[in-house]
Amino acid sequence: MLDSIDWKLVSFVSYTLFHEYVVHIRFPQIYYLEQAKQNALDSIQKK
């Protein structure tokens, strides 16, 4: 059975799904965390 699996296709699909998860699903969380951190630093510096 393992001989009949197209490993190039499996690796491509796995990489594509992982890339979509990292770029499009986690990106807003990372962006908003960075914005919150920057806003906190700005408010500290203004005091």
PyMOL Python script that loads the backbone (N, CA, C, O; Angstrom):
from pymol import cmd

cmd.read_pdbstr("""\
ATOM      1  N   MET A   1       0.823  -1.198   0.000  1.00  0.00           N
ATOM      2  CA  MET A   1       0.000   0.000   0.000  1.00  0.00           C
ATOM      3  C   MET A   1       0.865   1.258   0.000  1.00  0.00           C
ATOM      4  O   MET A   1       0.541   2.225  -0.690  1.00  0.00           O
ATOM      5  N   LEU A   2       1.947   1.261   0.754  1.00  0.00           N
ATOM      6  CA  LEU A   2       2.790   2.454   0.808  1.00  0.00           C
ATOM      7  C   LEU A   2       3.472   2.745  -0.528  1.00  0.00           C
ATOM      8  O   LEU A   2       3.845   3.885  -0.804  1.00  0.00           O
ATOM      9  N   ASP A   3       3.629   1.728  -1.340  1.00  0.00           N
ATOM     10  CA  ASP A   3       4.230   1.944  -2.659  1.00  0.00           C
ATOM     11  C   ASP A   3       3.294   2.696  -3.590  1.00  0.00           C
ATOM     12  O   ASP A   3       3.751   3.380  -4.506  1.00  0.00           O
ATOM     13  N   SER A   4       2.000   2.580  -3.370  1.00  0.00           N
ATOM     14  CA  SER A   4       1.043   3.219  -4.275  1.00  0.00           C
ATOM     15  C   SER A   4       0.741   4.666  -3.898  1.00  0.00           C
ATOM     16  O   SER A   4       0.069   5.368  -4.654  1.00  0.00           O
ATOM     17  N   ILE A   5       1.219   5.120  -2.759  1.00  0.00           N
ATOM     18  CA  ILE A   5       0.972   6.500  -2.325  1.00  0.00           C
ATOM     19  C   ILE A   5       1.917   7.435  -3.077  1.00  0.00           C
ATOM     20  O   ILE A   5       3.120   7.188  -3.155  1.00  0.00           O
ATOM     21  N   ASP A   6       1.357   8.506  -3.624  1.00  0.00           N
ATOM     22  CA  ASP A   6       2.167   9.516  -4.293  1.00  0.00           C
ATOM     23  C   ASP A   6       2.674  10.490  -3.220  1.00  0.00           C
ATOM     24  O   ASP A   6       1.955  11.406  -2.820  1.00  0.00           O
ATOM     25  N   TRP A   7       3.887  10.291  -2.769  1.00  0.00           N
ATOM     26  CA  TRP A   7       4.412  11.069  -1.654  1.00  0.00           C
ATOM     27  C   TRP A   7       4.642  12.529  -2.009  1.00  0.00           C
ATOM     28  O   TRP A   7       4.580  13.398  -1.139  1.00  0.00           O
ATOM     29  N   LYS A   8       4.907  12.808  -3.291  1.00  0.00           N
ATOM     30  CA  LYS A   8       5.045  14.203  -3.705  1.00  0.00           C
ATOM     31  C   LYS A   8       3.729  14.948  -3.518  1.00  0.00           C
ATOM     32  O   LYS A   8       3.711  16.090  -3.058  1.00  0.00           O
ATOM     33  N   LEU A   9       2.633  14.297  -3.877  1.00  0.00           N
ATOM     34  CA  LEU A   9       1.323  14.908  -3.712  1.00  0.00           C
ATOM     35  C   LEU A   9       0.988  15.089  -2.234  1.00  0.00           C
ATOM     36  O   LEU A   9       0.478  16.136  -1.835  1.00  0.00           O
ATOM     37  N   VAL A  10       1.270  14.083  -1.434  1.00  0.00           N
ATOM     38  CA  VAL A  10       0.991  14.165   0.002  1.00  0.00           C
ATOM     39  C   VAL A  10       1.798  15.298   0.640  1.00  0.00           C
ATOM     40  O   VAL A  10       1.263  16.067   1.439  1.00  0.00           O
ATOM     41  N   SER A  11       3.068  15.401   0.294  1.00  0.00           N
ATOM     42  CA  SER A  11       3.888  16.459   0.877  1.00  0.00           C
ATOM     43  C   SER A  11       3.442  17.830   0.392  1.00  0.00           C
ATOM     44  O   SER A  11       3.452  18.785   1.168  1.00  0.00           O
ATOM     45  N   PHE A  12       3.050  17.949  -0.873  1.00  0.00           N
ATOM     46  CA  PHE A  12       2.576  19.224  -1.392  1.00  0.00           C
ATOM     47  C   PHE A  12       1.298  19.679  -0.692  1.00  0.00           C
ATOM     48  O   PHE A  12       1.178  20.838  -0.294  1.00  0.00           O
ATOM     49  N   VAL A  13       0.358  18.770  -0.546  1.00  0.00           N
ATOM     50  CA  VAL A  13      -0.906  19.107   0.113  1.00  0.00           C
ATOM     51  C   VAL A  13      -0.666  19.460   1.579  1.00  0.00           C
ATOM     52  O   VAL A  13      -1.257  20.412   2.089  1.00  0.00           O
ATOM     53  N   SER A  14       0.186  18.709   2.253  1.00  0.00           N
ATOM     54  CA  SER A  14       0.494  19.003   3.659  1.00  0.00           C
ATOM     55  C   SER A  14       1.136  20.371   3.799  1.00  0.00           C
ATOM     56  O   SER A  14       0.754  21.148   4.674  1.00  0.00           O
ATOM     57  N   TYR A  15       2.109  20.673   2.948  1.00  0.00           N
ATOM     58  CA  TYR A  15       2.772  21.973   3.006  1.00  0.00           C
ATOM     59  C   TYR A  15       1.798  23.097   2.708  1.00  0.00           C
ATOM     60  O   TYR A  15       1.829  24.136   3.368  1.00  0.00           O
ATOM     61  N   THR A  16       0.933  22.899   1.719  1.00  0.00           N
ATOM     62  CA  THR A  16      -0.019  23.943   1.357  1.00  0.00           C
ATOM     63  C   THR A  16      -0.987  24.226   2.495  1.00  0.00           C
ATOM     64  O   THR A  16      -1.262  25.386   2.799  1.00  0.00           O
ATOM     65  N   LEU A  17      -1.505  23.180   3.126  1.00  0.00           N
ATOM     66  CA  LEU A  17      -2.419  23.381   4.254  1.00  0.00           C
ATOM     67  C   LEU A  17      -1.716  24.069   5.417  1.00  0.00           C
ATOM     68  O   LEU A  17      -2.287  24.958   6.048  1.00  0.00           O
ATOM     69  N   PHE A  18      -0.480  23.664   5.706  1.00  0.00           N
ATOM     70  CA  PHE A  18       0.283  24.291   6.781  1.00  0.00           C
ATOM     71  C   PHE A  18       0.546  25.765   6.472  1.00  0.00           C
ATOM     72  O   PHE A  18       0.429  26.620   7.350  1.00  0.00           O
ATOM     73  N   HIS A  19       0.900  26.053   5.227  1.00  0.00           N
ATOM     74  CA  HIS A  19       1.174  27.434   4.824  1.00  0.00           C
ATOM     75  C   HIS A  19      -0.083  28.291   4.950  1.00  0.00           C
ATOM     76  O   HIS A  19      -0.011  29.420   5.437  1.00  0.00           O
ATOM     77  N   GLU A  20      -1.224  27.775   4.522  1.00  0.00           N
ATOM     78  CA  GLU A  20      -2.483  28.516   4.648  1.00  0.00           C
ATOM     79  C   GLU A  20      -2.797  28.784   6.123  1.00  0.00           C
ATOM     80  O   GLU A  20      -3.260  29.870   6.472  1.00  0.00           O
ATOM     81  N   TYR A  21      -2.549  27.807   6.977  1.00  0.00           N
ATOM     82  CA  TYR A  21      -2.813  27.981   8.410  1.00  0.00           C
ATOM     83  C   TYR A  21      -1.932  29.079   8.989  1.00  0.00           C
ATOM     84  O   TYR A  21      -2.411  29.951   9.714  1.00  0.00           O
ATOM     85  N   VAL A  22      -0.651  29.033   8.668  1.00  0.00           N
ATOM     86  CA  VAL A  22       0.285  29.991   9.251  1.00  0.00           C
ATOM     87  C   VAL A  22       0.030  31.397   8.724  1.00  0.00           C
ATOM     88  O   VAL A  22       0.001  32.357   9.494  1.00  0.00           O
ATOM     89  N   VAL A  23      -0.155  31.518   7.423  1.00  0.00           N
ATOM     90  CA  VAL A  23      -0.256  32.843   6.829  1.00  0.00           C
ATOM     91  C   VAL A  23      -1.621  33.474   7.047  1.00  0.00           C
ATOM     92  O   VAL A  23      -1.703  34.643   7.425  1.00  0.00           O
ATOM     93  N   HIS A  24      -2.690  32.730   6.818  1.00  0.00           N
ATOM     94  CA  HIS A  24      -4.007  33.341   6.779  1.00  0.00           C
ATOM     95  C   HIS A  24      -4.821  33.186   8.053  1.00  0.00           C
ATOM     96  O   HIS A  24      -5.715  33.994   8.305  1.00  0.00           O
ATOM     97  N   ILE A  25      -4.542  32.186   8.853  1.00  0.00           N
ATOM     98  CA  ILE A  25      -5.337  31.999  10.072  1.00  0.00           C
ATOM     99  C   ILE A  25      -4.618  32.603  11.274  1.00  0.00           C
ATOM    100  O   ILE A  25      -5.241  33.287  12.086  1.00  0.00           O
ATOM    101  N   ARG A  26      -3.321  32.360  11.395  1.00  0.00           N
ATOM    102  CA  ARG A  26      -2.602  32.869  12.556  1.00  0.00           C
ATOM    103  C   ARG A  26      -2.127  34.308  12.372  1.00  0.00           C
ATOM    104  O   ARG A  26      -1.819  34.973  13.361  1.00  0.00           O
ATOM    105  N   PHE A  27      -2.058  34.804  11.146  1.00  0.00           N
ATOM    106  CA  PHE A  27      -1.526  36.147  10.907  1.00  0.00           C
ATOM    107  C   PHE A  27      -2.297  37.242  11.649  1.00  0.00           C
ATOM    108  O   PHE A  27      -1.664  38.112  12.247  1.00  0.00           O
ATOM    109  N   PRO A  28      -3.635  37.239  11.638  1.00  0.00           N
ATOM    110  CA  PRO A  28      -4.328  38.302  12.374  1.00  0.00           C
ATOM    111  C   PRO A  28      -4.020  38.287  13.863  1.00  0.00           C
ATOM    112  O   PRO A  28      -3.905  39.348  14.477  1.00  0.00           O
ATOM    113  N   GLN A  29      -3.884  37.107  14.456  1.00  0.00           N
ATOM    114  CA  GLN A  29      -3.560  37.046  15.875  1.00  0.00           C
ATOM    115  C   GLN A  29      -2.190  37.663  16.127  1.00  0.00           C
ATOM    116  O   GLN A  29      -2.016  38.437  17.068  1.00  0.00           O
ATOM    117  N   ILE A  30      -1.222  37.319  15.288  1.00  0.00           N
ATOM    118  CA  ILE A  30       0.120  37.867  15.451  1.00  0.00           C
ATOM    119  C   ILE A  30       0.086  39.376  15.245  1.00  0.00           C
ATOM    120  O   ILE A  30       0.717  40.115  16.002  1.00  0.00           O
ATOM    121  N   TYR A  31      -0.639  39.841  14.236  1.00  0.00           N
ATOM    122  CA  TYR A  31      -0.713  41.268  13.936  1.00  0.00           C
ATOM    123  C   TYR A  31      -1.328  42.025  15.107  1.00  0.00           C
ATOM    124  O   TYR A  31      -0.798  43.055  15.521  1.00  0.00           O
ATOM    125  N   TYR A  32      -2.438  41.527  15.643  1.00  0.00           N
ATOM    126  CA  TYR A  32      -3.099  42.237  16.730  1.00  0.00           C
ATOM    127  C   TYR A  32      -2.276  42.196  18.009  1.00  0.00           C
ATOM    128  O   TYR A  32      -2.286  43.161  18.773  1.00  0.00           O
ATOM    129  N   LEU A  33      -1.563  41.102  18.260  1.00  0.00           N
ATOM    130  CA  LEU A  33      -0.692  41.064  19.429  1.00  0.00           C
ATOM    131  C   LEU A  33       0.422  42.087  19.304  1.00  0.00           C
ATOM    132  O   LEU A  33       0.754  42.765  20.277  1.00  0.00           O
ATOM    133  N   GLU A  34       1.003  42.206  18.120  1.00  0.00           N
ATOM    134  CA  GLU A  34       2.058  43.199  17.901  1.00  0.00           C
ATOM    135  C   GLU A  34       1.500  44.609  18.041  1.00  0.00           C
ATOM    136  O   GLU A  34       2.163  45.478  18.607  1.00  0.00           O
ATOM    137  N   GLN A  35       0.295  44.852  17.536  1.00  0.00           N
ATOM    138  CA  GLN A  35      -0.320  46.178  17.654  1.00  0.00           C
ATOM    139  C   GLN A  35      -0.598  46.504  19.121  1.00  0.00           C
ATOM    140  O   GLN A  35      -0.370  47.633  19.553  1.00  0.00           O
ATOM    141  N   ALA A  36      -1.080  45.543  19.880  1.00  0.00           N
ATOM    142  CA  ALA A  36      -1.361  45.775  21.296  1.00  0.00           C
ATOM    143  C   ALA A  36      -0.071  46.075  22.048  1.00  0.00           C
ATOM    144  O   ALA A  36      -0.041  46.956  22.907  1.00  0.00           O
ATOM    145  N   LYS A  37       0.993  45.346  21.727  1.00  0.00           N
ATOM    146  CA  LYS A  37       2.274  45.592  22.381  1.00  0.00           C
ATOM    147  C   LYS A  37       2.795  46.982  22.028  1.00  0.00           C
ATOM    148  O   LYS A  37       3.299  47.695  22.896  1.00  0.00           O
ATOM    149  N   GLN A  38       2.677  47.367  20.768  1.00  0.00           N
ATOM    150  CA  GLN A  38       3.152  48.680  20.341  1.00  0.00           C
ATOM    151  C   GLN A  38       2.324  49.793  20.982  1.00  0.00           C
ATOM    152  O   GLN A  38       2.878  50.818  21.380  1.00  0.00           O
ATOM    153  N   ASN A  39       1.025  49.610  21.086  1.00  0.00           N
ATOM    154  CA  ASN A  39       0.167  50.601  21.729  1.00  0.00           C
ATOM    155  C   ASN A  39       0.529  50.748  23.205  1.00  0.00           C
ATOM    156  O   ASN A  39       0.540  51.860  23.732  1.00  0.00           O
ATOM    157  N   ALA A  40       0.822  49.638  23.871  1.00  0.00           N
ATOM    158  CA  ALA A  40       1.211  49.695  25.274  1.00  0.00           C
ATOM    159  C   ALA A  40       2.537  50.437  25.429  1.00  0.00           C
ATOM    160  O   ALA A  40       2.687  51.244  26.346  1.00  0.00           O
ATOM    161  N   LEU A  41       3.487  50.176  24.555  1.00  0.00           N
ATOM    162  CA  LEU A  41       4.768  50.877  24.622  1.00  0.00           C
ATOM    163  C   LEU A  41       4.599  52.364  24.328  1.00  0.00           C
ATOM    164  O   LEU A  41       5.244  53.196  24.966  1.00  0.00           O
ATOM    165  N   ASP A  42       3.751  52.704  23.383  1.00  0.00           N
ATOM    166  CA  ASP A  42       3.505  54.118  23.063  1.00  0.00           C
ATOM    167  C   ASP A  42       2.874  54.844  24.244  1.00  0.00           C
ATOM    168  O   ASP A  42       3.236  55.982  24.540  1.00  0.00           O
ATOM    169  N   SER A  43       1.930  54.187  24.923  1.00  0.00           N
ATOM    170  CA  SER A  43       1.276  54.852  26.055  1.00  0.00           C
ATOM    171  C   SER A  43       2.247  55.018  27.214  1.00  0.00           C
ATOM    172  O   SER A  43       2.141  55.992  27.959  1.00  0.00           O
ATOM    173  N   ILE A  44       3.183  54.106  27.386  1.00  0.00           N
ATOM    174  CA  ILE A  44       4.184  54.237  28.444  1.00  0.00           C
ATOM    175  C   ILE A  44       5.134  55.400  28.119  1.00  0.00           C
ATOM    176  O   ILE A  44       5.503  56.173  29.002  1.00  0.00           O
ATOM    177  N   GLN A  45       5.517  55.511  26.858  1.00  0.00           N
ATOM    178  CA  GLN A  45       6.474  56.553  26.460  1.00  0.00           C
ATOM    179  C   GLN A  45       5.848  57.941  26.528  1.00  0.00           C
ATOM    180  O   GLN A  45       6.560  58.922  26.742  1.00  0.00           O
ATOM    181  N   LYS A  46       4.521  58.048  26.349  1.00  0.00           N
ATOM    182  CA  LYS A  46       3.862  59.359  26.391  1.00  0.00           C
ATOM    183  C   LYS A  46       3.735  59.887  27.815  1.00  0.00           C
ATOM    184  O   LYS A  46       3.578  61.091  28.014  1.00  0.00           O
ATOM    185  N   LYS A  47       3.801  59.003  28.806  1.00  0.00           N
ATOM    186  CA  LYS A  47       3.630  59.444  30.210  1.00  0.00           C
ATOM    187  C   LYS A  47       4.843  60.154  30.729  1.00  0.00           C
ATOM    188  O   LYS A  47       4.860  60.584  31.883  1.00  0.00           O
TER     189      LYS A  47
END
""", "prot")
cmd.dss("prot")
cmd.show_as("cartoon", "prot")
cmd.util.cbc("prot")
cmd.orient("prot")
